[in-house]
Amino acid sequence: MVQGVKEVDDKIKKILKLIIPLIIFLGGFYGYKANENHSSKEEIIHNEITENYTKEFKEKILLFKENDLDGDGNLETVFIVQKKDKCFFRIAYLDNGKILYTEELPAPVERQEIIFNDYDQDGITEIIISGYKEDKIGYGVYKFQNGEIKNIFEESMSQCC
């Protein structure tokens, strides 16, 4: 039984390794740029979340995008931020009405993208963080579960972060 699960996981990873670069190459889905003006009620709420974020962490927000990542009906916000010459990402989420944050993980330093999709159809949205550092491209696939970011796999992230 365990061997069968491992084979399915390996097949999913191989398929994702083929699909994700194609999505990234074609442009994927665009996140909100932190310096754009937003006007919908949902975007105003997220402006409040970004304001709280910058007060708490004092980091420059480069990009943010929201989605229901864990299937609980609440929107989570993925932030890519800059600290000095490094970039990181973390997720803001609600827990009993309080805004909480995950630990930070490395993110690419240039041309970052956040893409959401439920590739394995399990009801939990995968998060793709991709980008560049000079001519190197890297991406990682993650899941948000129980207030933590789970690393599914990464490709060349160490070269772009």
trRosetta pair geometry for C-beta under 8 A, 3 or more apart (Angstrom, degrees):
i j d omega theta_ij theta_ji phi_ij phi_ji
1 4 5.8 -56 -155 32 30 112
1 5 6.8 29 151 -17 64 104
2 5 5.7 -53 -152 35 36 112
2 6 6.4 37 151 -20 67 105
3 6 5.7 -55 -150 36 32 113
3 7 6.5 33 152 -20 65 104
4 7 5.7 -53 -148 34 32 112
4 8 6.5 31 154 -17 65 104
5 8 5.8 -55 -151 37 33 110
5 9 6.3 33 151 -18 66 106
6 9 5.6 -53 -147 38 32 113
6 10 6.3 34 154 -20 65 106
7 10 5.7 -53 -146 37 31 112
7 11 6.4 32 153 -20 64 105
8 11 5.7 -53 -148 35 32 112
8 12 6.4 33 153 -19 65 103
9 12 5.7 -53 -147 35 32 111
9 13 6.4 32 154 -19 65 105
10 13 5.7 -53 -147 36 31 112
10 14 6.4 33 153 -20 64 104
11 14 5.7 -53 -149 35 32 112
11 15 6.4 31 153 -17 65 105
12 15 5.8 -56 -149 38 31 110
12 16 6.2 30 154 -18 66 108
12 119 7.4 122 -168 125 103 112
12 120 5.7 17 -144 -97 141 110
13 16 5.7 -56 -144 40 30 111
13 17 6.3 35 155 -24 64 105
13 152 7.6 -172 -101 156 91 96
13 153 5.7 77 -137 -12 111 154
14 17 5.7 -52 -149 32 30 113
14 18 6.9 24 153 -13 61 104
15 18 5.9 -62 -159 37 34 107
15 19 6.0 20 154 -12 71 114
15 119 7.9 167 105 174 111 120
16 19 5.7 -60 -134 44 33 105
16 20 5.5 33 171 -26 72 111
16 119 6.0 63 -95 160 105 162
16 141 6.0 -18 170 -47 144 163
16 152 7.7 -31 110 128 172 132
16 153 7.4 132 92 50 134 122
17 20 6.6 -39 -123 30 20 109
17 21 7.5 18 172 -9 50 104
17 153 7.7 -45 -70 101 96 142
17 155 6.6 123 -128 -67 91 143
18 21 7.3 -70 -167 34 24 99
18 22 7.1 16 150 -12 60 115
19 22 5.7 -69 -160 39 36 113
19 23 6.2 34 152 -21 74 106
19 119 7.4 155 82 -131 150 127
20 23 5.6 -52 -145 35 35 111
20 24 6.2 33 157 -17 67 105
20 128 6.0 -178 -139 -129 112 141
20 130 7.5 172 170 -73 104 133
20 139 5.7 -171 153 107 129 153
20 141 6.8 -109 -88 -63 149 114
20 155 7.7 148 88 22 137 136
21 24 5.5 -54 -144 40 34 112
21 25 6.0 38 155 -23 67 107
21 137 7.8 93 -127 120 95 139
21 139 7.4 -166 -79 16 63 142
21 155 8.0 -66 -61 89 102 154
22 25 5.6 -53 -144 36 29 113
22 26 6.2 19 159 -11 64 110
23 26 6.1 -63 -146 43 27 104
23 28 5.0 64 155 -90 89 83
23 115 6.2 106 141 -163 132 168
23 128 7.2 77 93 77 137 169
24 27 8.0 87 178 -36 26 9
24 28 5.8 5 -101 -41 40 117
24 113 6.7 165 -128 54 83 146
24 115 7.6 -117 -80 -19 70 147
24 128 7.6 -128 -67 147 99 135
24 130 4.8 -116 -113 155 127 168
24 137 7.2 132 135 -178 146 131
24 139 6.1 -123 -64 -67 148 144
27 30 7.7 -26 162 -57 95 88
28 113 5.2 101 62 169 148 145
28 115 4.4 -91 -164 -86 129 125
28 128 7.5 -135 -129 84 142 129
28 130 7.4 156 -34 41 156 134
29 65 8.0 112 112 -149 105 152
29 113 7.9 127 65 -176 52 109
29 114 8.0 -57 84 94 91 61
29 115 5.4 123 36 -123 93 77
29 116 7.1 -54 58 32 143 74
30 113 7.6 -79 -114 -134 46 94
31 63 4.7 79 89 179 138 106
31 64 6.2 178 168 86 121 22
31 65 3.5 -96 -127 -56 100 114
31 78 7.8 -94 -122 79 137 102
31 80 7.9 111 77 11 166 113
31 113 6.9 165 -7 -153 106 51
31 114 4.5 58 -65 42 133 107
32 36 6.3 -128 -171 49 80 122
32 38 6.7 -7 -144 -69 133 133
32 43 7.3 156 -110 -131 149 104
32 46 7.3 109 36 122 165 147
32 63 7.2 145 76 -162 52 62
32 64 5.5 -25 66 74 102 73
32 65 6.0 158 12 -87 78 61
32 66 8.0 11 2 -1 123 86
33 36 4.6 93 68 -18 94 107
33 63 6.4 -43 -111 -108 48 72
34 50 6.6 163 -138 -153 96 146
34 60 8.0 159 78 170 162 67
34 61 4.1 147 -104 105 151 102
34 62 6.4 -161 -1 169 126 5
34 63 6.5 -113 -28 -79 92 23
34 64 6.2 79 -81 4 87 99
38 43 3.2 -127 155 159 130 139
38 44 6.9 -159 106 -58 102 50
38 46 7.2 -15 88 67 163 110
38 47 6.4 -169 58 -52 118 112
39 43 6.5 34 42 67 24 134
39 44 7.5 10 -167 -52 23 96
40 43 4.6 90 56 10 81 103
40 44 7.0 -140 96 -9 41 85
41 44 5.7 -53 -150 32 32 113
41 45 6.7 36 151 -20 64 100
42 45 5.8 -51 -156 31 33 113
42 46 6.6 26 149 -13 64 106
42 66 7.7 -152 166 71 109 147
42 75 7.6 87 -157 -12 108 170
43 46 5.5 -54 -149 41 38 111
43 47 6.5 48 148 -26 66 97
44 47 5.4 -45 -152 27 36 115
44 48 6.9 39 148 -18 62 97
45 48 5.7 -53 -161 32 36 112
45 49 6.7 35 143 -17 67 102
46 49 5.1 -44 -145 35 45 115
46 50 6.3 46 152 -19 69 98
46 64 7.0 174 175 117 120 131
46 66 5.9 -121 -98 -33 134 140
46 77 6.1 147 -135 -100 101 136
47 50 5.6 -49 -145 37 34 110
47 51 6.3 39 151 -23 64 103
48 51 5.5 -50 -146 34 32 114
48 52 6.4 33 153 -17 64 103
49 52 5.7 -52 -148 38 32 110
49 53 6.2 39 150 -26 64 106
49 77 5.4 132 130 4 150 160
49 92 5.5 149 -177 110 118 155
49 99 6.5 174 -129 -125 86 143
50 53 5.3 -50 -146 33 34 118
50 54 6.4 30 157 -17 67 103
50 61 5.8 -55 -152 -18 109 172
50 64 6.2 -149 -89 9 112 163
50 77 7.8 -125 -63 163 74 155
50 79 7.7 144 -112 -103 80 120
51 54 6.1 -55 -147 36 29 104
51 55 6.5 29 153 -18 62 107
52 55 5.7 -57 -150 37 32 112
52 56 6.2 24 157 -15 67 111
52 92 7.9 119 86 -143 113 147
52 99 5.8 76 120 71 153 162
53 56 6.0 -65 -149 40 27 105
53 57 6.0 -23 172 22 67 113
53 59 7.8 -62 148 52 94 95
53 61 6.7 72 102 -70 133 126
53 79 6.2 161 -163 -77 157 160
53 92 6.2 -90 -82 -65 114 142
53 101 7.6 118 -120 -89 88 131
54 57 6.7 -72 -124 57 24 80
54 58 6.7 72 -178 -94 60 28
54 59 7.0 -127 -119 53 63 54
54 61 6.6 -84 -71 -21 102 110
55 58 7.7 8 -166 -61 14 66
56 101 7.4 173 112 -18 149 145
57 81 7.1 -3 118 -175 141 172
57 101 7.8 151 -53 -134 125 175
59 81 4.0 49 133 172 130 135
59 82 6.6 165 -180 65 92 43
59 83 5.4 -52 -123 -72 109 87
59 88 7.8 -61 -162 51 159 109
60 81 6.2 143 75 -163 48 78
60 82 4.5 -21 67 55 107 99
60 83 7.9 174 27 -70 82 42
61 64 5.9 -17 -176 -35 124 111
61 79 5.8 -75 -129 -155 100 109
61 80 7.6 100 -162 74 61 50
61 81 5.5 -45 -101 -101 48 85
62 80 4.9 -57 65 103 105 94
62 81 6.3 168 5 -111 86 25
62 82 5.6 85 -44 -26 115 100
62 87 6.7 -27 8 -132 149 121
62 112 6.2 79 115 37 131 137
63 79 7.5 151 86 -158 53 45
63 80 4.4 13 55 45 96 112
63 112 5.4 -155 17 92 145 117
63 113 7.8 -101 164 -110 167 23
63 114 6.3 174 132 -9 122 112
64 77 5.6 10 -177 179 115 104
64 78 6.5 168 -151 84 62 51
64 79 4.8 -16 -100 -102 99 66
64 80 7.2 -160 -73 21 51 66
64 114 7.8 4 -159 10 21 156
65 77 7.3 162 82 -152 27 63
65 78 5.5 -13 61 56 79 99
65 114 4.3 -172 29 87 134 135
65 116 7.3 -155 129 -25 126 112
66 75 4.7 34 171 173 118 117
66 76 6.6 175 -148 85 74 37
66 77 4.6 -33 -92 -97 91 71
66 78 7.4 177 -87 14 38 70
67 75 6.6 173 102 -144 4 80
67 76 6.7 -25 69 56 56 80
67 78 7.7 -3 24 -6 95 108
67 116 4.5 102 -33 -109 172 169
67 125 5.7 -97 131 103 130 168
68 71 6.4 95 143 -84 108 23
68 72 6.9 -155 -164 49 103 58
68 73 6.3 -11 -131 -116 140 9
68 74 6.4 129 -120 72 90 34
68 75 5.7 -70 -68 -94 66 50
68 76 7.0 104 -126 7 29 83
68 125 6.9 120 92 -5 57 133
69 76 4.5 -48 11 41 115 134
69 78 7.8 105 -66 -50 140 105
69 91 7.0 -60 22 -147 163 146
69 93 7.9 -89 42 -94 119 121
69 116 7.4 -112 -99 -130 81 120
69 124 7.1 30 158 -169 59 73
69 125 4.9 -102 -134 60 51 109
69 127 6.6 -5 -130 -53 123 112
69 143 7.6 154 169 -166 102 55
69 144 4.0 37 129 45 136 129
70 76 7.1 74 0 -24 94 136
70 93 8.0 37 5 -133 128 145
70 124 5.9 0 -131 -130 45 94
70 125 7.7 -82 -47 29 28 85
70 144 5.4 -94 -57 100 98 93
70 145 6.1 140 -119 -102 111 50
71 123 4.7 38 -92 154 149 96
71 124 5.7 -79 -17 -86 114 61
71 125 7.7 159 -49 -10 76 81
74 93 6.9 94 114 -162 126 84
74 94 5.2 -121 -173 48 147 113
76 91 5.3 9 168 -177 120 113
76 92 6.7 166 -166 80 69 51
76 93 4.4 -19 -116 -93 100 92
76 144 6.1 -143 94 118 172 168
77 91 6.8 152 78 -158 45 61
77 92 4.4 -6 58 54 101 103
77 93 7.7 -170 25 -68 65 51
78 89 6.1 9 -179 -175 92 117
78 90 7.8 179 -149 93 57 27
78 91 5.4 -29 -97 -100 64 80
78 114 5.2 161 94 -147 133 146
78 127 6.1 155 -89 -145 153 138
78 129 7.8 -146 171 -81 136 103
79 89 6.2 169 87 -148 52 66
79 90 5.8 -11 57 60 99 71
79 91 7.4 172 15 -94 77 28
79 92 6.6 55 -17 -14 114 102
80 87 6.0 16 178 177 93 115
80 88 7.4 174 -151 89 55 34
80 89 4.8 -31 -96 -90 66 94
80 107 4.9 -159 -137 151 100 168
80 112 4.8 -171 150 143 169 159
80 114 6.7 -158 -27 -52 115 112
80 129 7.1 146 -86 -142 116 113
81 87 6.7 166 85 -152 37 69
81 88 5.7 -21 62 63 87 82
81 89 7.3 144 14 -97 73 40
81 90 7.5 -20 11 20 118 95
81 104 7.8 -74 50 -126 114 127
81 107 8.0 109 39 33 49 139
82 86 7.3 154 -153 85 60 40
82 87 5.3 -36 -97 -97 66 78
82 109 8.0 80 -113 -140 99 74
83 86 5.6 -19 69 69 82 90
83 87 7.7 151 22 -100 67 28
83 88 6.5 9 8 5 111 115
85 109 7.4 6 166 -133 67 137
86 106 7.2 -73 -176 -128 109 87
86 109 7.0 -87 -139 -91 33 107
86 161 7.0 38 -153 168 89 76
87 106 7.3 81 85 -167 64 60
87 107 4.3 -79 122 78 101 95
87 108 6.4 -12 69 90 136 29
87 109 4.9 169 1 -100 118 55
87 112 6.8 -143 158 -65 157 140
87 131 7.8 -28 82 76 152 162
87 161 6.7 -118 60 -142 83 73
88 104 4.0 18 168 180 137 121
88 105 6.4 145 -159 71 83 30
88 106 6.1 -61 -107 -108 68 30
88 107 5.4 131 -143 8 11 99
89 104 6.8 147 71 -153 27 73
89 105 5.8 -26 60 62 80 84
89 106 8.0 11 16 110 79 16
89 107 4.3 95 -25 -62 95 129
89 114 7.8 147 -131 -93 143 112
89 129 5.5 -137 1 -112 160 149
90 101 5.5 38 146 -178 130 100
90 102 4.9 -169 -162 69 85 84
90 103 6.7 -141 -117 107 111 21
90 104 4.6 -64 -57 -94 113 65
90 105 7.2 140 -78 13 64 70
90 149 7.6 -121 -133 -31 54 136
91 101 7.0 161 82 -151 45 57
91 102 4.6 41 44 6 86 122
91 144 5.5 8 7 -111 179 135
91 149 6.4 146 1 -69 119 104
92 99 5.7 -6 -172 -169 106 103
92 100 7.3 156 -154 80 56 37
92 101 5.5 -27 -98 -96 66 78
93 99 7.5 147 76 -150 27 57
93 100 5.8 -29 68 65 77 86
93 101 7.8 148 21 -93 71 31
93 102 7.6 55 4 -36 111 90
93 144 7.3 158 -62 172 141 137
93 147 6.8 -146 63 -112 139 66
94 97 6.5 5 -170 -104 108 14
94 98 6.9 136 -154 65 63 34
94 99 6.3 -39 -95 -93 63 53
94 100 7.5 126 -124 18 15 82
95 98 5.7 -35 69 63 74 88
95 100 5.0 6 13 1 118 130
95 147 6.9 10 -68 -88 139 118
100 147 6.5 -25 112 -136 138 112
102 144 7.3 -114 -57 -129 147 99
102 147 6.6 170 -92 170 82 59
102 148 6.1 125 -133 -128 110 33
102 149 5.1 93 168 -23 155 98
103 148 7.6 11 18 -134 99 76
103 149 7.1 -119 59 24 80 107
105 140 7.8 -109 134 88 135 162
105 142 7.6 158 53 -90 162 152
105 149 5.9 -107 -19 91 135 152
105 151 7.6 163 -136 -75 153 107
106 157 6.4 126 97 157 113 112
106 158 7.9 61 96 -99 156 49
106 161 3.7 54 165 -171 121 153
107 112 6.0 29 160 -121 117 133
107 129 5.5 -93 -125 171 93 135
107 131 6.7 58 164 22 81 139
107 161 6.3 131 72 -116 18 102
108 111 7.3 -40 120 68 132 65
108 112 5.4 170 71 -93 98 83
108 129 7.3 175 5 148 91 92
108 130 6.7 6 0 158 141 31
108 131 2.6 -174 79 77 142 114
108 132 5.8 80 178 28 136 22
108 133 6.1 -143 -158 -40 84 84
108 138 5.6 166 -80 60 111 100
108 157 7.2 -110 -62 -141 81 70
108 160 4.0 -18 -119 138 93 120
108 161 6.0 -84 -90 -77 37 64
109 131 7.0 169 39 128 31 133
109 132 7.7 -73 63 95 67 51
109 133 5.0 60 40 -98 107 95
109 160 6.5 -156 16 168 79 70
109 161 6.6 137 -33 -134 87 30
110 131 5.9 159 76 171 47 106
110 132 4.5 -49 80 79 104 87
110 133 5.9 140 15 -95 104 40
110 134 7.5 122 17 -30 148 29
110 160 7.6 -108 36 -164 82 101
111 131 5.2 158 84 -147 65 80
111 132 4.8 26 47 22 114 107
112 129 7.1 -21 -161 -169 99 83
112 130 7.2 148 -153 84 50 45
112 131 4.0 -28 -95 -78 55 136
113 128 7.5 -4 106 109 96 95
113 129 7.5 162 81 -154 55 39
113 130 4.9 -11 55 61 101 93
113 131 6.4 168 11 -68 69 75
114 127 6.8 -28 -162 -165 89 94
114 128 7.3 147 -160 78 39 60
114 129 6.2 -9 -104 -102 68 67
115 127 7.5 139 75 -164 51 45
115 128 4.1 -13 60 57 102 111
115 130 7.1 13 3 7 113 112
116 125 5.0 4 -169 174 101 128
116 126 7.3 156 -153 79 51 50
116 127 6.2 -19 -100 -104 71 61
116 128 7.7 -156 -69 19 26 79
117 125 6.8 144 76 -155 10 83
117 126 5.9 -22 73 57 64 94
117 128 7.4 7 24 -8 97 113
118 121 5.8 92 134 -91 104 34
118 122 6.9 -151 -170 41 104 57
118 123 6.8 36 -143 -78 143 9
118 124 6.8 134 -123 74 99 32
118 125 5.1 -72 -69 -102 80 55
118 126 6.5 136 -111 4 32 81
119 126 5.2 -20 11 18 103 142
119 141 7.8 -36 18 -152 146 137
120 126 7.2 93 7 -40 92 124
124 143 5.6 44 137 -153 123 118
124 144 7.6 -159 -174 58 104 63
124 145 6.7 2 -151 -77 149 100
125 143 7.7 153 85 -130 43 74
125 144 7.8 1 70 31 84 99
126 141 5.4 -7 -179 -169 123 98
126 142 6.9 138 -164 69 70 37
126 143 5.9 -52 -108 -80 62 78
126 152 6.7 -19 -135 -11 115 154
127 141 7.3 146 75 -158 49 47
127 142 4.6 -30 64 68 101 92
127 143 7.0 160 13 -90 88 26
127 144 6.7 59 -17 -26 130 97
127 149 7.8 -65 51 -138 139 102
128 139 5.8 0 -173 -174 96 116
128 140 7.2 166 -149 81 52 43
128 141 5.6 -20 -97 -99 75 70
128 142 7.8 164 -83 21 28 74
129 139 6.6 166 85 -151 48 63
129 140 5.2 -3 54 53 95 93
129 142 6.9 18 -2 6 104 120
130 137 7.1 9 -175 -176 99 92
130 138 6.9 -174 -145 97 62 46
130 139 3.7 -13 -100 -100 92 101
130 140 7.8 -177 -74 21 57 54
131 137 7.5 -165 110 -144 24 64
131 138 6.8 -15 65 60 61 78
131 139 7.7 131 12 -84 49 67
131 160 5.8 163 93 156 82 139
132 135 7.3 -29 -165 -134 117 10
132 136 6.3 142 -157 77 69 51
132 137 5.4 -36 -96 -95 79 62
132 138 7.6 143 -101 18 31 73
132 160 5.7 -123 -168 -134 19 125
133 136 5.1 -13 61 60 81 105
133 138 7.6 8 6 7 96 115
133 159 6.5 -161 50 136 120 63
133 160 3.9 174 -4 -138 101 58
133 161 7.1 -111 -42 -21 137 20
136 156 6.3 -150 177 167 101 123
136 159 4.2 -114 171 134 150 116
136 160 5.1 -155 106 -71 103 85
137 156 6.5 63 92 94 52 141
137 160 6.7 12 -156 -66 16 143
138 154 7.1 14 180 179 103 96
138 155 6.3 -173 -149 96 64 61
138 156 3.9 -136 -101 102 87 81
138 157 4.2 145 165 -89 133 39
138 158 7.4 175 -121 26 153 37
138 159 5.8 162 -58 59 126 85
138 160 3.8 -155 17 17 121 127
138 161 7.1 -79 75 -29 154 84
139 154 7.2 -170 101 -150 42 62
139 155 5.6 8 56 53 77 96
139 156 7.5 36 17 57 56 89
139 157 7.0 -104 59 -73 11 89
140 151 6.6 -52 -175 -140 121 90
140 152 7.8 140 172 51 73 78
140 153 7.1 -156 -147 106 66 38
140 154 3.9 -19 -103 -104 93 88
140 155 7.4 -178 -80 20 49 59
140 157 5.1 20 -51 -70 108 141
141 151 8.0 99 80 -167 55 53
141 152 4.2 -51 102 63 98 123
141 153 5.7 18 44 51 102 69
141 154 7.6 -162 20 -77 61 46
142 149 5.2 -8 -177 -173 134 97
142 150 6.2 148 -164 74 72 50
142 151 5.8 -37 -105 -104 86 44
142 152 6.1 -160 -92 3 26 89
143 149 7.5 150 77 -158 39 51
143 150 4.5 -15 61 58 90 108
143 152 6.2 85 -15 -50 93 106
144 148 7.4 170 -151 84 55 34
144 149 6.0 -29 -98 -100 68 61
144 150 7.5 -170 -81 15 18 82
145 148 6.3 -27 72 62 64 81
145 150 5.7 7 26 -14 109 125
151 154 6.6 -34 -166 -32 114 101
154 157 4.2 -52 -177 -2 128 127
154 158 7.8 98 128 -23 135 77
156 159 4.8 -39 -175 32 84 118
156 160 6.5 63 133 -10 88 104
157 160 6.2 -76 -150 47 38 95
157 161 5.6 24 164 -21 78 120
158 161 6.4 -57 -125 35 26 105
